[in-house]
Amino acid sequence: MFILSKRPIKNLRFDNSNADSESGALVEFKGIVRSKTQGKKVVALKYEAFEKLAQKEAEKIIREVKTKFDATDVCCIHRIGRLSPGELAVWIAVKAGRRKDAFAACRYVIDELKIRLPIWKKEYYADGTSLWVSGHPSPLTLSKEKSNEKDFYSHQIPLPQIGKDGQRKLKKARVLVVGAGGLGSSALTYLAAAGIGTIGICDDDVVAIDNLHRQPLYSIKDIGQSKAVLAAQRLRSLNPFIAIQVHQERLTPANAVRISRTYDLMVDCTDNFKAKFLLNDLAVLRKIPLIQASIYHLEGQIHFLNPTGKNACLRCLWPQIPHENCIETCAQGGTLGVVPGIFGIFQATEAIKFILGLPGLLSGEVLILDLMSYTLKKITETRNRACPLCGERATIKQIANKNYQDLNAMILDINALSVKEFRQYKLIDVREPKEIERYPVKSLTCENIPFGKFNLKTPAIGRDEKYLFFCARGMRSQVLAARLRKEGFENVFSLKGGIDILNAYITENLKDG
């Protein structure tokens, strides 16, 4: 039941007549008018609504809640008109079989009412000013500008790949974008401009001055403010006909399922391995398609994971999460601002193609583009039958903290070792012969087993001795150590930093051999 009330909400009483006798949880939410917001004193609040549409959409939300969360009864009352601080603006009550469902259902109603109902909120301040603060455009703004959706998409709908039916598909789509930085700035902009009906923005970061050259959603005056909140404001001003949901928090194993619950497509615009593997696992376990991208210097790659298809996931190649230091960050290696912008646009394009059901999706392929030479290539992926996530005998069956721990135990910092401790390890160089010829190890004998020729089924190492693998920068050696540890070799380690660190250690500590 949903009611728009012009009178104060009093004598609340939840009608249990429709409730199942087995329901064991009742959750209530009360939204109260605050007397202060962002340091300004609020003297009054006014809600305006498009009542017929609000009623229809609210009833739809209530039906969704009953289906998604096994809720037996839902009631919501929303005030309209002028309210004073302290007055009750919204009351929601949900009854369900279990408290977990009741809490989740109530949260869903709160969030969906805010972004989907045509209800506008205006705050009046003690200094005599006022401001529309809702996530929706005010009705006065729209009528004054004589804007409508048909005009907004008038240059897009004529495309044979879209048309009116395609635009409706975009309107119904619900896309979660994780990361509102370099990739996210362009991906979010073009998803919003295309008319994706509901866009979720998940990011807990704030704007810093060194972000601005590659994150054009923000400006100098935004430094120190929330990226997710600012991005939402920009997108709402760009396209007033869509809904923006803000998740001002970092995606973690604890909140990933909750945040992703209502979306049918995810776009990964993060810049670290933990987040990318968490989204990869979330996509496979919850059957939500995922579009991932990553950049390095003047090149990048894009990957589309459809968990209902046959393409490989990240863990098919990397069973365990690589250490963050195995590759340079943007701060360490540098980034040209246009690079994440281009790949964010690629992500938005792939998302639109998927929603519209267009051909040419990256199914089972990784697209790699070098912007220096404009070399474009596709690498075919093969699903690993032994993958711990999507393989025949998968061991990762839920989003749990243990699956996202750092691999510090097998990453060895030799600068913390004494010479005596260092000599306890047998060194194995996993670089290719040409690499070794160009950059040999200084005055130290090592065994060379190239990464590509290392036989995991019958490795040429024992289980009782300690082995230290190294390569150019520590990436291949880490992959190999992780795979061997999975096979039960607990005494294998990867040298942190690669050959440069090793040669520096030798020069400093092993001058006399």
C-alpha positions in Angstrom: 0.0 0.0 0.0 1.3 3.5 -0.9 -0.3 6.8 0.2 0.6 10.4 -0.7 -0.6 12.4 2.2 -1.2 16.2 2.5 -1.9 15.8 6.2 0.6 15.1 9.0 1.4 11.4 9.4 0.1 10.4 12.9 -1.3 7.4 14.8 0.7 5.0 12.6 -0.6 1.4 12.6 0.6 -1.3 10.3 -2.2 -3.3 8.8 -1.3 -7.0 9.2 -4.4 -8.3 7.5 -2.5 -9.3 4.4 0.5 -10.8 6.3 1.4 -14.4 6.3 1.1 -16.0 9.7 4.6 -17.3 9.3 6.1 -13.8 9.0 8.5 -13.2 11.8 10.0 -9.8 11.2 8.6 -6.2 11.0 10.9 -3.3 10.0 9.8 0.3 10.1 11.6 3.4 8.8 10.8 7.0 9.6 12.2 9.9 7.6 12.1 13.1 9.6 12.7 16.7 8.3 16.0 17.9 9.5 16.6 21.4 11.0 20.0 21.7 9.4 21.7 20.5 6.2 25.3 21.2 5.1 25.6 23.8 7.8 22.5 25.8 6.8 19.5 26.1 9.1 16.3 24.7 7.5 13.0 26.4 8.4 10.7 24.5 6.1 10.5 21.8 3.5 8.1 21.4 0.5 7.4 18.3 -1.5 5.8 18.5 -4.9 4.7 15.4 -6.8 3.3 14.2 -10.0 0.7 12.2 -8.0 -0.7 9.8 -10.5 2.7 8.7 -11.8 4.1 8.5 -8.3 1.3 6.3 -7.2 1.7 4.0 -10.1 5.5 3.7 -9.8 5.3 3.2 -6.0 2.8 0.3 -6.4 5.2 -1.2 -8.9 8.1 -0.9 -6.4 6.0 -2.6 -3.7 5.2 -5.5 -6.1 9.0 -5.8 -6.8 9.7 -6.0 -3.1 7.3 -8.8 -2.5 8.9 -10.8 -5.3 12.6 -10.1 -4.6 12.6 -10.3 -0.8 9.7 -12.6 0.1 7.9 -9.7 1.9 4.4 -10.4 2.9 3.2 -6.9 3.4 4.5 -3.4 2.6 3.1 0.0 3.6 4.4 3.4 2.7 3.2 6.9 3.4 4.9 9.9 1.8 4.0 13.5 2.8 3.5 16.2 0.1 3.1 19.9 0.7 4.9 22.1 3.3 6.5 20.5 6.3 8.4 21.9 9.3 11.6 20.6 10.9 10.8 17.6 13.1 7.7 16.5 11.1 7.5 13.0 9.7 8.0 13.0 5.9 8.1 9.3 5.1 7.0 6.2 6.9 7.7 2.7 5.6 6.9 -0.6 7.2 7.7 -4.1 5.8 6.8 -7.5 7.1 8.7 -10.6 6.0 9.4 -14.1 7.0 12.9 -13.4 8.1 14.5 -10.2 9.6 17.2 -10.3 6.9 14.6 -10.1 4.1 12.6 -7.4 6.1 15.7 -5.2 6.4 16.8 -5.7 2.8 13.2 -5.0 1.6 12.9 -1.8 3.6 16.3 -0.6 2.3 15.2 -1.4 -1.2 11.9 0.6 -0.8 13.8 3.6 0.6 16.3 3.7 -2.2 13.8 3.1 -5.1 11.3 5.6 -3.9 14.1 8.2 -3.8 15.3 7.7 -7.4 12.1 6.5 -9.2 9.2 8.6 -7.9 8.5 12.0 -9.5 8.6 13.8 -6.1 10.6 17.0 -5.8 11.9 18.4 -2.5 12.6 22.1 -1.9 14.4 23.4 1.3 13.8 26.8 2.7 16.6 28.3 4.8 16.8 30.8 7.6 18.8 33.2 5.4 15.8 33.6 3.1 17.1 31.4 0.3 15.7 28.1 -1.0 16.9 25.2 -3.1 15.5 22.2 -4.9 17.6 19.3 -3.5 16.0 16.2 -4.9 17.8 13.9 -7.3 15.1 14.7 -9.9 14.8 18.0 -11.8 12.2 20.4 -10.6 8.9 20.5 -12.5 9.4 24.2 -13.0 12.8 23.7 -14.6 11.4 21.2 -17.1 8.3 23.2 -18.0 10.3 26.4 -18.4 12.8 24.8 -20.8 10.0 22.8 -22.6 12.2 19.8 -22.4 11.0 16.2 -23.2 12.6 12.9 -23.7 11.7 12.6 -27.3 13.7 15.7 -28.1 16.6 14.6 -25.9 17.1 11.4 -27.9 16.0 12.8 -31.3 19.4 12.2 -32.9 19.7 8.7 -31.4 16.3 7.0 -32.0 16.6 7.3 -35.8 19.5 4.8 -35.8 18.4 1.5 -37.2 20.2 -0.3 -34.3 18.1 1.6 -31.7 14.7 3.0 -32.7 11.9 3.5 -30.2 12.1 -0.1 -29.0 15.8 0.1 -28.4 15.4 3.4 -26.5 12.8 1.7 -24.3 15.3 -1.1 -23.6 17.9 1.4 -22.5 15.4 3.1 -20.3 14.6 -0.1 -18.5 18.3 -1.1 -18.0 19.9 -0.9 -14.6 23.7 -0.5 -14.7 26.1 -0.4 -11.8 29.4 1.5 -12.4 32.0 0.7 -9.8 34.7 3.5 -9.8 34.1 7.1 -10.7 37.6 8.0 -11.7 39.4 8.0 -15.1 37.5 5.1 -16.7 34.3 6.0 -14.8 34.2 9.6 -15.9 33.7 8.8 -19.6 31.8 5.6 -19.1 29.2 7.3 -16.8 28.9 10.3 -19.1 28.0 8.3 -22.2 25.8 5.8 -20.4 23.8 8.7 -19.0 23.7 10.5 -22.3 22.5 7.3 -24.1 19.5 7.1 -21.7 20.3 4.2 -19.4 17.3 4.3 -17.1 19.0 3.7 -13.8 22.7 4.1 -13.2 24.4 3.2 -9.9 27.7 4.9 -8.9 29.8 3.1 -6.4 32.9 5.0 -5.1 34.1 6.1 -1.7 36.9 8.4 -2.9 37.1 12.2 -3.0 38.4 14.4 -5.7 42.2 15.3 -5.6 44.0 17.7 -7.7 46.0 15.0 -9.5 42.8 13.3 -10.6 41.6 16.2 -12.8 43.7 15.7 -15.9 42.0 12.3 -16.5 38.7 12.7 -14.7 36.8 15.6 -16.5 33.6 15.1 -14.5 35.2 17.2 -11.8 36.9 20.6 -11.5 39.3 22.4 -9.2 36.5 23.7 -7.0 35.5 20.0 -6.3 38.7 19.0 -4.6 37.9 17.2 -1.3 34.3 16.4 -2.2 32.8 12.9 -2.9 33.3 11.7 -6.4 30.1 9.6 -6.3 27.9 12.5 -5.2 29.5 15.0 -7.6 29.2 12.5 -10.5 25.5 12.0 -9.7 24.9 15.8 -9.8 26.7 16.2 -13.2 24.8 13.3 -14.7 21.4 14.5 -13.5 22.1 17.9 -15.0 23.1 16.2 -18.2 20.1 14.0 -18.5 17.1 14.7 -16.3 15.1 11.8 -17.6 17.1 9.0 -15.8 17.6 7.9 -12.2 21.0 8.0 -10.5 21.7 5.9 -7.4 24.7 6.8 -5.3 26.6 4.2 -3.3 29.1 6.3 -1.4 31.1 3.4 -0.2 34.0 1.2 -1.3 32.9 -2.2 -2.8 33.9 -4.9 -0.4 33.0 -8.6 0.2 30.7 -7.5 3.0 28.5 -5.1 0.8 29.0 -6.4 -2.7 25.9 -8.6 -2.9 23.7 -5.8 -1.4 25.0 -3.1 -3.7 24.7 -5.2 -6.8 21.3 -6.7 -6.0 19.1 -4.6 -8.2 21.3 -4.2 -11.2 21.4 -6.3 -14.4 24.8 -5.2 -15.7 28.1 -4.1 -14.0 30.9 -1.9 -15.4 34.2 -2.2 -13.7 36.1 1.1 -13.7 38.3 0.3 -10.8 42.1 0.4 -10.7 43.2 -2.4 -8.4 43.3 -6.2 -8.5 41.2 -6.8 -5.3 38.2 -4.8 -6.7 38.5 -6.4 -10.2 38.6 -9.9 -8.8 35.7 -9.2 -6.4 33.6 -7.9 -9.3 34.7 -10.9 -11.4 33.6 -13.3 -8.7 30.4 -11.4 -8.1 29.5 -11.6 -11.8 30.0 -15.4 -12.0 28.3 -16.2 -8.7 25.3 -13.9 -9.2 25.1 -14.3 -13.0 25.5 -10.6 -13.7 27.3 -9.7 -16.9 30.5 -7.6 -16.3 32.5 -5.3 -18.5 36.0 -4.7 -17.4 38.8 -2.4 -18.6 42.3 -1.6 -17.5 45.0 0.7 -18.8 48.8 0.8 -18.8 50.7 3.8 -20.1 49.4 4.4 -23.7 47.5 1.1 -24.1 44.6 -0.7 -22.5 42.3 -3.6 -22.7 38.6 -4.4 -22.4 37.0 -7.7 -21.5 33.3 -8.7 -21.4 32.4 -11.5 -19.0 29.0 -13.0 -19.6 28.6 -15.7 -16.9 26.0 -17.5 -18.8 28.3 -17.9 -21.8 31.5 -19.9 -22.3 34.1 -17.2 -22.0 36.8 -17.3 -19.3 36.8 -15.3 -16.1 39.8 -13.6 -14.5 40.5 -16.6 -12.2 40.8 -18.9 -15.2 44.2 -17.3 -15.8 44.9 -16.0 -12.3 43.5 -18.4 -9.6 44.7 -16.1 -6.9 44.7 -12.3 -6.8 48.1 -10.9 -8.0 50.0 -8.7 -5.6 49.2 -5.0 -6.1 52.9 -4.2 -6.5 53.5 -6.5 -9.4 52.6 -3.7 -11.8 52.9 0.1 -11.7 50.1 2.3 -10.6 49.0 5.4 -12.4 51.0 7.5 -9.9 54.2 5.4 -10.4 54.1 4.9 -14.2 52.1 7.9 -15.3 48.9 8.2 -17.2 47.8 10.3 -20.3 44.3 11.5 -19.4 42.9 10.6 -22.8 43.7 6.9 -22.4 41.2 6.0 -19.6 38.7 8.3 -21.4 38.9 6.2 -24.5 38.6 2.9 -22.7 35.7 4.2 -20.6 33.9 5.0 -23.8 34.6 1.5 -25.1 33.0 0.1 -21.9 29.9 2.3 -22.4 29.7 1.1 -26.0 29.9 -2.5 -25.0 27.2 -2.0 -22.3 24.8 -0.3 -24.8 25.4 -3.1 -27.4 24.6 -5.7 -24.7 21.5 -4.0 -23.6 20.2 -3.6 -27.1 21.2 -7.2 -28.1 23.5 -6.0 -30.9 26.0 -8.3 -32.5 29.8 -8.0 -32.1 30.2 -8.3 -28.3 33.6 -9.4 -27.0 32.5 -12.9 -26.3 35.5 -15.0 -25.3 37.9 -12.3 -26.4 40.1 -9.6 -24.9 40.4 -6.4 -27.0 43.8 -4.8 -26.7 44.6 -1.3 -28.2 47.9 0.4 -28.3 47.2 4.1 -28.8 50.8 4.9 -29.8 50.8 2.7 -32.9 47.0 2.2 -33.1 47.6 -1.5 -33.1 44.4 -3.3 -32.3 44.3 -7.0 -31.6 41.9 -9.5 -30.0 43.1 -12.4 -27.8 40.9 -15.5 -27.6 40.2 -16.7 -24.1 39.8 -20.3 -23.1 37.9 -21.3 -20.0 40.1 -23.2 -17.5 38.4 -26.4 -16.4 40.4 -26.2 -13.2 39.3 -22.6 -12.4 38.5 -22.3 -8.7 35.5 -20.1 -9.6 33.9 -21.3 -12.9 35.7 -24.7 -13.3 34.3 -28.2 -13.0 35.4 -28.4 -9.4 35.0 -24.9 -8.2 36.1 -24.1 -4.7 34.9 -20.4 -4.6 31.2 -20.6 -4.0 30.5 -17.4 -2.2 31.8 -13.8 -1.7 33.9 -14.3 1.4 36.8 -12.3 2.8 39.2 -15.2 2.6 39.1 -15.0 -1.2 40.5 -11.5 -1.3 43.4 -11.6 1.1 46.8 -10.1 0.1 49.3 -12.7 -1.1 52.0 -11.3 1.1 53.1 -14.7 2.4 54.6 -15.7 -0.9 56.0 -12.2 -1.9 59.5 -12.0 -0.6 61.3 -8.7 0.1 64.9 -9.7 0.0 66.0 -6.4 1.5 64.6 -7.6 4.8 66.8 -10.7 4.7 70.3 -11.1 6.0 72.9 -12.7 3.6 72.7 -15.9 5.6 68.9 -16.0 5.2 69.1 -15.1 1.5 71.5 -18.0 0.8 68.9 -20.5 2.0 66.9 -20.0 -1.2 67.6 -21.5 -4.6 67.2 -18.9 -7.2 65.2 -19.6 -10.4 65.1 -17.1 -13.2 61.8 -17.5 -15.1 62.7 -14.9 -17.8 63.2 -15.8 -21.4 66.9 -16.3 -22.6 66.8 -13.1 -24.6 65.9 -11.1 -21.5 68.7 -12.7 -19.5 71.2 -11.9 -22.3 70.2 -8.2 -22.2 70.1 -7.9 -18.5 71.9 -10.8 -16.7 72.1 -11.4 -13.0 75.2 -9.9 -11.4 77.9 -12.4 -10.2 75.4 -15.0 -9.1 74.5 -18.4 -10.5 70.8 -19.1 -11.0 68.8 -21.8 -12.7 66.8 -20.6 -15.7 63.4 -22.1 -16.3 61.4 -19.8 -18.6 57.9 -19.1 -17.5 56.3 -20.4 -20.6 58.1 -23.8 -20.4 57.6 -24.4 -16.7 55.8 -27.8 -16.3 53.4 -27.5 -13.5 52.4 -31.2 -13.7 56.0 -32.4 -13.1 57.9 -29.4 -11.9 61.7 -29.7 -11.7 61.8 -28.6 -8.1 61.6 -30.5 -4.8 59.2 -29.9 -1.9 61.7 -29.7 0.9 63.9 -26.9 -0.4 63.2 -23.1 -0.5 62.9 -21.6 -4.0 62.9 -17.9 -4.9 61.5 -17.2 -8.4 62.2 -13.9 -10.1 61.5 -12.2 -13.4 61.7 -8.7 -14.8 59.4 -7.0 -12.4 57.9 -9.7 -10.2 54.7 -10.4 -12.1 55.4 -13.8 -13.9 57.3 -15.1 -10.8 54.2 -14.3 -8.7 51.9 -16.1 -11.0 54.1 -19.2 -11.0 54.6 -19.2 -7.3 50.8 -18.9 -6.8 50.2 -21.9 -9.1 52.8 -24.0 -7.4 51.5 -23.2 -4.0 48.1 -24.4 -5.2 49.8 -27.7 -6.1 51.1 -28.0 -2.5 54.6 -26.4 -2.9 54.6 -24.3 0.3 58.3 -23.3 0.1 58.1 -21.3 -3.2 58.4 -17.5 -3.2 58.3 -14.6 -5.6 60.9 -11.9 -5.4 59.3 -8.6 -4.9 60.3 -6.0 -7.6 62.2 -8.4 -9.9 65.7 -8.3 -11.4 66.5 -4.7 -10.4 65.9 -5.4 -6.7 68.0 -8.6 -7.0 71.0 -6.9 -8.6 70.9 -4.1 -6.2 70.9 -6.5 -3.3 73.8 -8.4 -4.8 75.8 -5.2 -5.3 75.2 -4.0 -1.7 75.5 -7.3 0.2 77.4 -9.8 -1.9 80.3 -7.8 -3.2 82.7 -10.6 -2.3 80.5 -13.4 -3.8 
